[in-house]
Amino acid sequence: MDIAAGRLGLWTFALDTQPATRVRELAAEIEELGYGALWVGEGFGRNALTQAGMLLDATENLVVGTGIANVYLRDPIAMAAGERTLAEAHPGRFVLGLGGHRTDDRPLIHLGYRIPSGGRAVETMGAYLDAMDAVPLQSPAPSVPNHRVLGVLGPKMLALSAERTSGALTYLVPVAHTEDARPRLGPDAVLAVEQAVVLDPDADRARETARAHVAGYLRMKGAQSKDKLRFGFTEEELTGTPSDRVVDALVAGGGPKSFDAVAERVQAHFDAGADHVCLQVLTADPSVAPTDEWRELAALAAPAQGR
């Protein structure tokens, strides 16, 4: 893996709800805890690129990735300029993860805002990468080539990520997806896997937290639901309230042995071919940064980074 992100990182939306001073403090602590990378999503919080700049400025060696920067919300010129700015200012430490929130070939309507569709996903992303590469930027080029990854699920997008970028960032997937993705990407492309986890010692409460998280994505009825069918889940399990089997396959932990369950799941992804696993901690209150859980899970970072 030629992205210096180490083996274990964090993925979070939680920084969006924190004031900037607190975001900087949390980034510094995450680096000190030993995580190799910090990935931030993009929804209706901070702009992913400006957030990444703040995190990079607050740390010294931590790799910061966008997971993902939404191509449906940003012109390719703006994306390319932002990428070059961050890559030049922080050599080797920024990863541009690209993707888009959409449902099949239709626009996604979320919170009353209509995100425009660009047609079929693979063709849209290929054209977007072409447009980024064609931008005649006048700013200094990075001293170290920057890395891009694509937020992917299906075989065609996996193939595009291997052909056009440094690799793939998968999200809300079972270990079987990692095992399937590795040969599709080939030996040289990076396979980074987001893994949702719950450390609540109350097993029933933990499962409900996990179920709400999974249901929110499956309600979009897009690639997330379609891709799960490839791995033995049924339409019935993926519609309405997700089954326990679906929830347990996609979210690790919950109950008195949560830490051990997370450690086992992380290792399963590595054994299946992942180069990097980034943990997304789920809690009952997503507006609060899960610092206690990040500190507890940091025990997994040291052995993972040393592999």
Secondary structure, 3 states (H helix, E strand, C coil): CCCCCCCEEEEECHHHHCCHHHHHHHHHHHHHHCCCEEEECCCCCCCHHHHHHHHHHCCCCCEEEECCEEHHHCCHHHHHHHHHHHHHHCCCCEEEEEECCCECCECEEECCEEECCCCCHHHHHHHHHHHHHHCCCCCCCCCCCCEEEEEECCHHHHHHHHHHCCEEEECCCCHHHHHHHHHHHCCCCEEEEEEEEECCCCHHHHHHHHHHHHHHHHCCCCHHHHHHHHHCCCHHHHCCCCCHHHHHHHEEECCCCHHHHHHHHHHHHHHHCCCEEEEEECCCCCCCCCHHHHHHHHHHHHHHHCC
